[in-house]
Amino acid sequence: MIKSLDPRITRAEINLENTIEPLRDLDQWETYEVFHQKKRGDQHMHVGIVHAPNAEMAFIFGKEQFGRRGLSVNIWVVKTRDVYVSDYEDSDIYETVPEKNYREAGGYKVMDKINKFKKGL
Amino acid sequence: MNQNTTDAIKELLYKMADDLLIIGHRNSEWTGLGPILEEDISFSSMAQDKIGQAQALYVLLNELGEQEPDTVAFMRNANQFHNSQLVELPNGEYDFSLVRHFLFDHADQLRFEALANSSYEPLAKVARKVKGELKYHVFHGNTWFVKLGSANEESHNRMQAAFNEAWNYALGMFEPSKNEDLLIGEGIFEGEETLQEKWLANITPYIIKAGISIPSSETWKPVYGGRVGNHTIHLSPLVEEMSEVFRYDPTAEW
C-alpha cells in the first residue's frame, strides 16, 4: 500500500503491486465538444472536450470545466463523432491565388469619397 | 432584535454553515481521486462552492458577535459543531458520496429558497446570491443519481445500498430545533417539518426515475443529535485534519 503525506492518497489504499491494464474500447465514454457563449446573442465558441456517457452528463461536465469562471451564459455540447472534420491534407483548398484585388476590400477606392463626406459634415 | 431572536438566528446559521463546511470538506476529499477527470473537477469545484457558502454564513455569525470565520471554522472541537451526522460520515465509495450529495443538496436548495424570503434580510441576501450554484449542484446530483440508479444491475444495487445506508441520516437533517416556533412566528424560517415535506416531494420523482425504493415509512428512524453537538466518531478526525494547518499557526497571514 502507498503511504503518503497526503491523507487522501493513503485513504485510497492504492496497492503498489496492482498492474494497470490499458483501457479497452468502450471502457471509456465517448467525447463531446463543448461550446460556450459569453453573452446572449454572441456566437458560441469552441472551448474544449469532455468525456461523457450522454449529452446531459456532457453538459454538467462542460459547465464545470469551462463555465465555472462566470464567463458563460449558455453551453452547447455536441458529440465529437457528429462533427464533420476536414482533412489537414486538404489544407490547400484554403489557399487562393493572391492576384484578385478586385475581391478584396483594398480593391475599392472609397477613401476619397469618405473624406469628402466627412468634410461635408 | 431581542436576545431570543438573535440566539435563534445564530443557531440556524450555525447548523447551516457547519453542514456546508463539513460536507464541503468531505467532498473535497475526492479531489484527485474522482472516478474520471471531468467529474473530479466538477465535484471538487462544488465542494469549493460549499465552503464559500459556509464562509458567507460564518460572516453573518461574526456580524452577530461570534468569532472570526476562520476561528469559528478551525478552532472548535467536534462536539461544538452543529452539522447533521449525514455530512460527517466517511465518503465510502463514490455511490455513497453521490447519494449523500443528492439528498443533502435538495434539502440545502430548498432551505436557501425558503430563506430568500426571510425577514432576516442579511440571510435572505446570501440565499439569493447562492441560488445559481445550488441549482447546478442539484442538477448534477439528479443527473448522476438517475443515471446510476438505472444503468445496470451493479450500479443499481450499489445506489440502492448507499441510499438505504444514508436514509435515516438524511432524515436527521431535519432535526427540530427548540426555536422552531420563534423562527416560524417571526417569518425568519419556515421550520424543519415543512422543509422535510417539501424535500420529500422534490426528491421523490427522481427516486422513482432512478428505480430506487424508499424504505417504508414505519421503519424510518431519523438520526438526530448532530444539531446539539452529538456526533459519530468520524467527525473528530475530520476536524483535526481540516484544521491542522490553521492550528499550526493561527495568526499566520494567508
Interface residues (C-beta under 8 A of the other chain):
Chain A: P7 R8 I9 R11 A12 W29 V50 H51 A52 P53 N54 E56 M57 I60 F61 K63 E64 Q65 R68
Chain B: E29 T31 G32 L33 I36 L37 E38 E39 I41 S42 S45 M46 Y136 F139 H140 T143 W144 K147 E241
